[in-house]
Amino acid sequence: MNINQQKHHRAIDDAYVTLKILMKCFQLLKEKNIYNLQKINETSTNSSKSLRGKCYHTIILVKNQTGLKNLYRLVSDSHIKYFYRTPRIPKSILNKFRDGLLLGTGCAAGEVYNSLLFNNEISNIKEIASFYDYLEIQPLSNNIFLIDSNKVKNENELIELNKKIVQIGDELGKPVVATGDVHFVDPKDKIYREIISFDKDYKYINDQSNLYFRTTNEMLDEFRYLGNKKAYEVVINNSNLIADCIDDNITPIPKGTFSPNIENSEKELKLLTVNQAKKIYGNNLPDIVEQRLENELNAIIKNGFSVMYIIAQRLVSKSLHDGYIVGSRGSVGSSLVAAMCNITEVNPLPPHYICPKCKFSEFITNGTVSSGFDLPDKLCPNCSTPMKKDGHNIPFETFLGFDGTKSPDIDLNFSGEYQPIAHKYTEEIFGEFHTFRAGTIASIGEKVAFNLVLNYLQNKKMKVSKCEINRLAKGCESIKRTTGQHPGGIIVIPKEYEVYDFTPIQRPANKQSSNIITTHFDFNSLHDTLLKLDILGHDDPTMIKMLEDITGKKVNDIVIPDSNVMKLFKSTEVLNVNPEAIDCNLGTLGIPELGTEFARTMIKETTPQSFFDLIQLMGLSHGKGVWLGNAQSLIKNKVCDIRQVIGTRDSIMITLKIKVCPMK
């Protein structure tokens, strides 16, 4: 500050220097256009140094929906703006957004209890306590660690601390509530908290074994030293008083579906779909095409899903325009509307021929052929043009259910190097503060839980049976361990709402160096409430792009199935490679998901001959108990072959439809 301090250690000189410092501070504030204490507080709370000061615990209860939104805002700010080792919130920000909230003084780590511990002036303590809506006192055993840490001498001092809080509450006219600081339900559950806390190196964990959910009678017994009347007041009357302040209809996540709005999305979807269908099948659409499109469009538009289709169409269209193909995955391939919008390359109609010149078409609906790619070559009977073969016979009900009400899940595989561009494009469509990465919550798994228990027991030098170790490990499973982000999930908030209407936000695993912001709630909790776009990154589109650049041939120009490709599933001959040279007698070693030892064994045992056989293989190679001890045995025992076995979930519905079984 360039303040000359010629003399010091005398009161008048120190006061003079302090005055100069103050005047300098006033000058700095003036330069920043700050003229009141509120502005000073707002500026200081954004300082990294201010985050490292002493912090206190508080209890925040939500009274109504306004309070819930403010709580989500506070949780978000505590994780994003003010995080330092743990989430924390400046008192000024807490006060700014306290509408609809009830603030309690918390446990021994609270501001009021700390002020009493350090013998602050009673007037100061009252001023601190006046900030809160209610004061809390807790069972003596909760704070026994204060005796062990020599902060109080004995239980009598703990009693006196609680009595002082009661006195302050009476003098301020604020309710004093007996609370349990509950961390687990039953006393027997304390061991699980000890094990988890030991791994985090928490202090005094052994002295906090009574933080269980006490009964009313137990709580009354805990506070008999206040007298029966006062004990009844703090345990029962005031607890009900606080409970009565809280609305009955508060829900953490609002009920219903909140889709974003894109103007004229229904009209745009219809136009895109019908135009593409007519481009492929002609102006006079075949009945089977027209009826399928009508059924799908009615279900999609009626249930408000058109926006999702338009978003997916725009994302795919942009990626294709930029030179990267997009792979669809999951059940979106069962939607003809999605196929006509170029969202998916899979045509779900029954196997069929279509003439690219005169638009003559022929559909095979009797179930004799499962994939249009396996139809024999054929010339158009009208103009002798080689006809295109397509259609994979996938019912639309697989995607949206029998009534079309099932929320669509459109998973798209973008090139890994293009994925960030696709994510950024969603921000351009909906706005920066309306798209967030879908958050995930990672829990403690079986192996981690087992190791936590072993580590705890070894440190405590405890010997127990293997059954007891397994029991303890089981009790530690599924407890939250950390947070993360979905690999490609984007949550979209409608423009008329804020994210705080649905969820707090944070950085994944609270990594403050990350630029990614995720939902605080796990995306599964928001699945039926908000739109989630699955914009995944995958190697295959990247490799296809490279191969297109190298060969100069577009992937969509390749005829499927190619006879040479099918030879890869028999030998390495078509590759001109000696099997001994690659230690493999099949040509699938470099094909994703078909080069593993498990997949190659399946190929040898099923001898695929057609494109549909390959689809069956992919279905059977995923999931537990699908191939081993199931389909493998059926094929080995010649009960059925690869074409007849149930390889996908669609196979069941298709078979039932061919048998003319009712839909429900």
N, C-alpha and C positions, 0 to 999 in steps of 0.2 A: 504493500500500500504506500510505500515511500514516506512513512511517518518517522520523523526524527525523534528518537527517545534518548535525550541527553542525560536525564536523571531518572532514577527509578527506586523502588522500594520505599518511597515516601507517599503517603496517601494522596496528598495534593498533586504530586507529579503523575502518579498512576491515574488519578481521576482525569487529569488534563489529557493524557494520551488516550484514555478511553473515549473521551469526548471527540478527539480527532478521528478516532476509528469510526465512531458513530456518524460523524459528519460525512466521512468518506463513504460509509454504507448508504447514507441518504442520497449521496450523489450517484452512486451506482444504481440504486433503485429508480431514481429519476431518469437515468439514461435508458432504463428498461421499461419506462412508462408505468411504474408500479407506485401507487399512492395509498394503498390500504393494506391491512393485515391479511385479508382474504387472498389478495393477489400474491402476497409473500408466501402464504401457506401453499397455494397452488403451485408456485414456482419451486418451493423447497421440496415438495413431495415428488417432484419429477427428478430430483437429484439422486444419483446413485449412492451418495454418502448418507443421505437421509434414510435410505432403506436399511442401513446397517445399525441403526439405533435400537434401543431396547423395545421389545414388543410385548403385548399382553394378549391373553386369551379373552374372548367374549363369546356369548351365546347369542345367535341371531335367529329369531323365530319369525315366520311369515304369517301375517294376519290376513292377507287377501291377495288377489292376483297382481295388484300393483306392487305389493311387497315382494311377491315372487319374482317379478321382472327386475326389481331393484336388487334383489339378492343375486340373481344371475349376473347382473351387471357388476356387482361388487366381487363376486367369485372370479369373473373374467378379468377385471382389473388387477386383482390380487395375484393372478397367475401370469399376466402379460406385462403389466406396467410396473408392479411393485414387488415382484418375486425376488427374494434374497434367501437362498437355502430352503425356505418354505414360503408358501403364499402368505402375503400380509397386505393389510390395507391401511392407509393413513386415516387417522381419526377424523380429519376434516372431510375426506371423501365418504367415509361411513356416515357422517352426519348429513352430508349433501343428499345421499340417496336412502335415508332412513324412513321415508314415507312408506307406510304399510308394513313396517317391521317393528318387532319388539326386541330390545337389546337387554340382555342379562349380564351380570357382572362376572359370570363364569366361575372357575375353580380357583385353586391357590395361585395359579399363574395369571389370574385376572388383575386388573389395575387396582381395584379397591382393596383386595386382600393383600397385595404387595405393599400398598401404602400403609396399611395397618402394621404389617410385619416390620417395616422400617421406621415405625414410630413417627410418622408425619403428623403435623398439626391437625387437630380434629377439624378445623375449618377448611383446610386443604382437602382432607378426605371427603368431607361433605360436598365440596365443590366437584370433586371427581365423581362421586356417587350420583350427583344430580344429573349427570349426562345419561345415565341408564334408566330404563323403564321399570326394572325390578332388580332387587338385590338377591344374591344367592348365598345360602349356607349349606354345608355338606357334612356327611358323617365324619366323625373324628378319625376313623381308620383310613379315610381317603387321604388325609394329610399327615399320617404318621411319619412320613419321610422327612418332614420338617424337623422332627425331634432328632432323627438320626443324622441330619445334616447340621445340627446345632443352631438352627434358626429360631427354635423355641425350646424351652426346657422340658416341658412335660405336657400331658393331656389337659391339665388345668388351664394352661396358657392357650391351647387350642380352643377350649370352651370359651374363654374370655374373648378371643378373637371373634367367634361366632356371635357372642352376646353383644359385642360392639357393633357388628353389622346390623343386628336386629334393632339396636338403639338408634343407629343412624337412619335406618329405614323408617322407624316411627317418627323421628324428628323431621324427616323430609317428606313424610306422607307417601312413601313409596312401599309397595308390597315386598315383603321378604319371603322367599320361596325356598323350601328345603328340597334340594335336588341331589341326585345320586352320582352325577358325572359317570353315567353308565358306559362301560366299554365292552361288556359282554352280558349275556342274559342270566346264566346260572353260575354259581360259585365254582362248579366243576370245570367251567370253560376257561378259567384263569390261566391254566397251563398253556393253552394255545397262544394266548396273548404274550405270555412270558417267552415262549419259543420264538415267535415272530419278532418281538421287541428286542430279544437278545441278539438276533441277527443284525438289527439296526443299531446296536450298541447304545440303547436307551439307558439312562441313569435311573436308579431307584425303582427299577421295575419290580424287584422282589417285595417292595414295600407298598405296592398298589394292587394287592391281590383281592381287595374287597369292592372293586368297581362293578359289581353285578347289579341287576335290576331287583331292588328290594321291594317287598310287599308294603302295603300301607301300614300294617302293624309294626313291621320292622323299622320303618321310618319314624313312626311315633315313639318307639322305644329309644331310637338314636337321639332324640331331642327332648327327652324327659327333663333334662336339666334346665330347660326354659320354663318349666311348669306345664301342666296338662293343657291349660287354655291356650297358651302361646304355641305349644307344640302342635296342637290341633289346627291353629291358624296357619302356621307356616307349611305344615305337611298337607293339609286338606283344603282349607278355605282358599288360601292364596294360589294353590296349584290350579284349582277350579276357576279362579278369577282369571288367571292367564289363559287357560284353555278356552274360556268363554269369549276371549278377545279374538279368537281365530275362526275364520269362516269354515264351514263344513264342506264346501264344494271345491276346495283347492285341489288341483291335480298338477303334478310336476311337469307333465307334458300335456298340452291341450288335446282334447278328444277330437277326432275327425281327421280328414286329409286336407293338407294345405299346399296345393299345387301352385307353381308360378304361372303367371298369365303371359301368353304371347298373343297379341292381337290377331284375330282372324285365323288362329291356328287350325280350327276345324275345317274351315274353307280351304286353307292351304294344303292340309293333309289330303282332303278329298281330291283336289285338283292334281297334286303330285301323283297320287296313287292311280287314278283313272287314266291320266295321260300316259303314264308308263305302261299300264296294262294294255291300252289300245295300241301303243307303239309295238308291243310284243305280239299280242293276240289279234290285232285288227280292231276296226271301229265297232264291228258287231261282236262283242265279247261272247265267247262260249258260255253257256248257261252255268257250268260248273265254276267258271272264273267269276262271273258276275254275281252269283249267289254267295260265293265265299267272301268276296270283297264287301258286299252289302252287309253280311252278318258281322264281319270283323269291324267295319267302320261304325256300324250302329253301336256295338259294344264299347268300342274305344271312345267314341264321342260322348255317348250317354254317361259313361263313368268318369269323364274328365281326364282321359289319358292322352288326348291328342297333343298336348304340349310336350309330353315326354317323347313322342314320336318325332315331332318337329325338331326338338333339340338334338336328338340322336342323328336325324337326317342332316342337319346343318354341320354337326361335328364331323360326320363321315364324309360329307360333300367337300368340306374344306381340306380334310386330310387327302382325299383322292385328288383334289385340284393341286395340292402341293406335292403329289407324286408318291404318296404312301398309301398302300392298301390297308384296309381295316378288317380284321377278322371278328365275326360275331361268335359268341359262345353262349351256351345255355339254351333256354327254350325260346329265345326270340326267333330262332329259325323256323318255328311253327306258325309264324304270322306272315300271311301273304302280303298284307299291307306293308310290313317291314321290308319284304323283298322288293316290292314295287317302288319303295322309297329309297332303295339302295342302302338301307341300314344293314341288311344281311344279304349274303350271296346265296343263301339257301332258299330254294323254291319249295314250299311245303305242299303244293298240289300233288295229286296222284301222278304216277309216272305218265309221261305223255310225249308225243311228237308235236313240233310246231314248225311250220314252214316259214323261214325268215322273209320269203318273197311274197307269197300270196296269202299268208296267215292261216292256211289250212291247219287244223289241229286234230289230234286223235288221243284220247285219254284211256288208259288202262285202269279200270276201277274194280276188277274182280280179284285183286290180291295175288295174281300170278307173278307179278314183277314188283319188287320192293323199291327200286331206285331207277329213275329214268336214265341214269348214266349207263345202266346195264342193258338197255334195249338194243336190239340189233340195228345196224345202220339201215336207213330206209329213204327212198326217194319220194317226194311229194306226188301223190297220184294226180294232182291237177297240173303242176308245172314242171315236174321232174327235177326240182331243186332238192339237194340233200337236206333233209329235215334236221332240225336241232332236237336234242334229247334232253329232257329236264324233268324235275318233280321227284320229291322224296317221300311223299305220302305221310305228312306229319299233321295231326289234327290240331286246330287252333286252340281247343280246350286245354291242351297241355300248357299253353302260355297264360291265358286269362281265366281258366276255369270254365265250368259249364255255363254259368250265367254271365261271364265276361266281367266279373267284379274283382277278380284277383289282381292285386297291384302288379303291373308289369315290371320285370327286372331285366333291363337291356344291358348286357355286359358286352363291352366292345374292347377288342385287343388292338391298341394302336402300337406303332413302332415305338420301342423304348426311347429312341432319340427324338421322337415327335411328341411323346406324351406331355412334356411340359408346355408345348405350344397349344395342345388341345385343352389342357387345364386353364391356360391363360385366356383362351378363347371363350370359355364359359363365363369368365369375369366380364368380357366385352359384351356378352349377351345379357347378363343379369345384373352386372355391377359388382365392384370389388367387395362391398360389405354385404353381399347377398350370396356369396359362394364360399364354402369352407370345406376343408378336407374332413372326411368322416373319421371321427376318433375311434380308437379301440382301447379296450382295457385288458391287459394281460394279467392272468391270475397265476397263483402258485400251482404248479403241476405236481404229479405224483412223485417224480424223482427228486425235484427240488425240495418238496416237503419232507421226504425221507432224509435227505442230507441235512436239512435244518434241524431235525429232531436229533440226529446223531451228533451233530456239532454241539447242540445244547447239552445233551446228556454227558458227553465227554468232558466238557468244560466244568459241569457241575459234579463230575466224578460219580455219576449215578449209573447203576447197573439194573436194567430191566429186561424182561423177556422180549423175544422177537414180536410176539403178539401185541405187547404193549407199545413197542416202537411203531408197529403198523397202525395201531389205534390212534396214537398221537399224530402220526403223519397224515392220516385220513382227516383228522380234525383241522389240519392246517391247509388242506387242499382248497382250491377255488377262492382263496383270499386274494384281494387285489394286490398286485405286485408293482405294476407300473402302467403307464399309458403309452399309446402309440398312434399310428395312423393307418387307415386302410390303404392298401397299395395303389388304389386308383379311384376310390370312392369320393365323390364330390356331393356335398349336401347343398341344396338350393333353397334359399329363403325367399318367399314371395316379396315383391317390392313394397307391398302395403304393410309389411311387418318388419321387425328387427329380430336379429338372431336371439336376443334376450327374451323374446316371447316364447322360445322353445327350449333353449339350452344355454349354459355358459360356454365360453370358449377358452382355449389355452394353447400352449405349444406342446408338441408331442414329447412325453417324458419330462416336461418342464425344462427342456433344453433351451436356455435363453438365447443361444447363438443361432437358433433356427428361425428362418423366415416363414415357416409354415404355421398356419393357425388351424387348429382342429376343433371339432365339437368336444365339449367336456364329457357329454354323455356318449356311451358306446353307440355306434351307428345302428345296432340292432334295436335299440330302444326307440329310435326315431324312424324306423323303416316304414311303418304304416302311417306316419304323420307328415313327413317331408319327402320331397323328391330326392332320390339319390341316384346320381349318374355314376356308372362304373366305367371309368376311363382308364383302362389298365394298360400297362406297358408290357410289351412282349418282344421276344427276339425274332419270331418268325416273320412278321412284316418287314423288319429291318433286313433280314437275310434275303427275302424275296426282292426287295428294292435293289439290293446289291447285285443279285443274279440278273434282274432285268437290265441294270446298267451294264453289266459285263456282256450279256448275250444279245442285248438289243431286242429281246422278245418279251412281250407283255404276258403276265401270268394268266390273264383272262382269255388269251388267245389259244391256250393249250387245251387240246381235246381231252376230256375225261370220260372213261378211263383210257389211259395210254397203254397199249399192249406191252411196251418195254418196261413201263413202271410196274405192271403186274408181275413181270418176270423177276423183279427184285425179291419177291416173296417166295421164290422157288430156289434160286441159286445166285451166284455172283457172276454168272456167265455174261449177262448184258453189260456189266461194268468192265469186262475184260480184266478181271482181277482174280488171282489165284486165291482160293479159300484159305490156304495155309499162310499166305502172306498177311492176312488180316485176322487170322484165327477165328474165322466165322464163315459158315457155308451158306449164308443168306446175304442179300444185297441191302438189307435194311439198317445196317450198323450206323449210318449217318442220318437216318430219318428220326426227327424228334418223336420221342415216346414209343418208337417201334424198334429201337436199337438196343434196348436193355436185354439182359439175359432172360428175364421173366417174359418180356414181350416176344422174344425170338422163340422161346419154348412154346408159347401159345400158337405162334404162326406155324411151327412144325406140326403141332398136333391137330390144327384145324384146316390146314392147306387152303387158304382163301383163294377163290377163283374170280371174284367180282368186286366191284366197288362197294356193294352192300355188305359183303363179307368183311371188308375193312372197317365199315361203320360198326358192325357187330363186335369186331375185335376191340375197338376203342372203348365200347361200352363195357365189355366184359373185363377189361384190364383196369378198371377203376372201381374202387369200393371194396370193402372187406367182405369176404365170403361170397363174392360174386362168381369168381372163376374156380379157385381152389375148393375142392370138396363140393362143388355145385355144378356149374356148366361143364367143367372139365370132365367130371364123372359121367354126366349125361352123354357127352360126345364120345368118350372112350368106350362106354357100354353100348354105343350105337342106338341109344334111345332117340336121338335126333342128331342133326348135323349143325354146322355153324349158321346156316340160313334159317333153321327152324327154332333154335334156342332163343329164349327171351334175352336179348342183349341190351335193350334200352327200355325205358319206361313207356315209350310210345308204342312199343310192340304189343303191349297188353291192350291198350285202347284200340289200336288198329284192328287187332284180331276180333275184339268184341264188336266193333262196328261192322266188320265183314260178316259176322254171324248175326247181324241185325239185332243186337241186344239193346235194350233201352238205355238212354244216357245216364239215368239216375236209378 
